[in-house]
Amino acid sequence: MCDAKKKSVKEFYGNLKTEDFSESLNETLQACNRPKNALPKKVREALKNVHDEVQNRYFGCGLCIPPALEGATVLDLGCGAGRDAFAISQLVCESGKVIGVDMTQELLKIGESFKEWHRQKAGQKVSNVEFKHGFIEKLDELGFSDNSVDVMISNCVICLTAVKEDVFREVARVLKPGGEIYFSDCYGNKPVSKEAQESDKLWGEGAGAMVWSELGQICEKLGLSVPYMQNASPYKFGDNVQELLGDRKFAAVTWRIIKKPQNCEKNNNGSWLATYNGGMEEICTFQLAQNIKFPKSKPILINSEIFAELQSSRYAKFFSFEKIEEIMPQQLNPFEFT
């Protein structure tokens, strides 16, 4: 992101509160954050246990809390004042930790000021939340080493960066093999005009979103899985800016992307039966994507690529797998049947 655009985004969010958004955009964000399915009780409680002052500085466009987080190291890209970080800190328990990265110091200061409050609320001996000031496309400058993080989350922040591929390059570097980024962001059906890109307000509200199909291309290039869509909602800007946006459509989308294991390509043959055996609290059906779901105890046919991704992930312990040999058509010898 050029320095001028970074500066404008910082200024836009530095002292912003949720009520400062336009009425139409606020309605959109509220709709995006209403879960399509009932949230597990622990997640609902964790979200309720976030201080109101932090909640008022929350600008996300989705719910970015995947299951099975106990003991995990979670990196929140663009954490803001820490709403998601503080909620997840309760779910990783004291054996895990959450690191939030943001470029807006005003928001980080709010998060820092409520660390002790949240530690006490969660009944933890020591806070397991850390905040770092920096850029999500430059995690190396913040000391994040290769293959060091179990889970990444991000909530409507990647659209604010100028070069999205730089962010995902760092995702691919820092995630452990089998680790995932579970994130929500704004996407367009086609590029916005130059005039819209140059509008600081529009950029700050999400008009810097990439075209949805570009995400898959970036993932393939960087050795990440196909983006597994969790859910999507219409994302609408105010009528007063519609002229700049023209006929372009936007959606708030939640994705899961897994870092492929190194041997993924070598084992890319055959098919597998994958059975979710339960064990994730209050999850009777594990959803890898909208179109790939695993009801408890029901074997589901998957290809070898999905098998390699699941087997290398933290979800593997909840599954059992059975190899199905690929049946190739071949000419039969008639003399074996006469």
URMOBEL-V636679 format. One record per pair of residues at least 4 apart in sequence whose C-alpha atoms are under 7 Angstrom apart, sorted by the first residue. I is the first residue (numbers start at 1). J is the second residue. Records with the same first field share a line. If there is no record, write none. Layout:
I=J, J
This chain:
1=5, 6, 161, 162, 163
2=6
3=7
4=8
5=9
6=10
7=11
8=12, 200
9=13, 204
10=14, 104
12=16, 204
14=104, 106, 107
16=20, 57
17=56, 57
18=56, 57, 58, 59
21=25, 26
22=26, 238
23=27
24=28, 236, 237, 238
25=29, 236, 237, 238
26=30
27=31
28=32, 235, 236
29=33, 61
30=34
32=61, 62, 233, 252
33=61, 62, 63
39=43, 44
40=44, 282
41=45
42=46
43=47
44=48
45=49
46=87, 90
47=87
50=54, 55, 83, 86, 87
51=55
52=56
53=57
54=58, 81, 82, 83, 111
55=83
57=81
58=83
60=155, 156
61=155, 156, 184, 185, 252
62=155, 184, 254
64=153, 154, 155, 182, 183, 184
66=182
67=280
68=280
69=91, 92
70=91, 92, 93, 96
71=92, 93, 95, 96
72=92, 96, 97, 150
73=96, 97, 98, 149, 150, 151
74=97, 98, 99, 149, 150, 151, 152
75=98, 99, 100, 149, 151, 152, 153
76=85, 99, 100, 101, 152, 153, 154
77=100, 101, 102, 136, 153, 154
78=100, 101, 102, 136, 154, 157
79=85, 100, 101, 102
80=102, 107, 108
81=107, 108, 110, 111
82=86, 111
83=87
84=88
85=89, 98, 100
86=90, 118
88=92
89=93, 97, 98, 128, 129
90=122
92=96, 97
94=124, 128
97=128, 129
98=128, 129, 130
99=129, 130, 131
100=130, 131, 132
101=131, 132, 133, 134, 136
102=132, 133, 134, 135
103=133, 134, 135
104=108
105=109, 133
106=110
107=111
108=112, 131
109=113
110=114
111=115
114=118
115=119, 127
116=120
117=121
118=122
119=123, 124, 126, 127
120=124
134=142
135=139
136=167
137=166, 167, 170
139=143, 144, 170
140=144, 145
144=174
145=174
146=173, 174
147=173, 174, 175, 176, 177
148=174, 175, 176
149=174, 175, 176
150=175, 176, 179, 180
151=175, 179, 180, 181
152=180, 181, 182
153=181, 182, 183
154=183, 184
155=183, 184, 185
156=184, 185, 186
157=185
158=164, 185
159=185, 186, 206, 208, 209, 210
160=203, 204, 206, 208
164=168
165=169, 218
166=170
167=171
168=172
169=173, 222
170=174
171=175
172=222, 224, 259
175=179, 259
177=259, 260, 261, 312
178=258, 259, 260, 261, 309, 312, 313
179=258, 259, 313
180=256, 257, 258, 259
181=256, 257, 258
182=255, 256, 257
183=254, 255, 256
184=252, 253, 254, 255
185=252, 253, 254
186=206, 209, 250, 251, 252, 253
187=209, 210, 211, 212, 250, 251, 252
188=209, 210, 211, 212, 248, 249, 250, 251
189=211, 212, 248, 249, 250
190=211, 248
191=210, 211
192=196, 197, 245
193=197, 245
194=198
195=199, 244
196=202, 244, 245
197=203, 207, 208
199=203
200=204
201=205
202=206, 207
203=207, 208
210=214
213=217
214=218
215=219
216=220, 226, 227
217=221
218=222
219=223, 224, 225, 226
220=224, 225
223=259, 260
224=257, 258, 259, 260
225=257, 258, 259, 260
226=257
227=255, 256, 257
228=255, 256, 257, 288, 289
229=254, 255, 256, 289, 290
230=254, 255, 256, 289, 290
231=253, 254, 290
232=251, 252, 253, 254
233=251, 252, 253
234=250, 251, 252
235=250, 251, 252
236=250
237=241
238=242
241=245
242=246
258=309
260=264, 309
261=308, 309, 312
263=267
264=268, 305, 308
267=304
268=304, 305
269=304
270=303, 304, 324, 325, 326
271=301, 302, 303, 304, 323, 324, 325, 326
272=301, 302, 303, 304, 307, 321, 322, 323, 324
273=299, 300, 301, 302, 321, 322, 323, 324
274=299, 300, 301, 302, 319, 320, 321, 322
275=294, 297, 298, 299, 300, 319, 320, 321
276=294, 295, 296, 297, 298, 318, 319, 320
277=296, 297, 318, 319
278=284, 296, 318
279=318
284=295, 296
285=293, 294, 295, 296
286=293, 294, 295
287=292, 293, 294
288=292, 293
289=293
294=298, 300
302=306, 307
303=307
304=308
305=309
306=310
307=311
308=312
309=313
310=315, 316
311=316
312=316
334=338
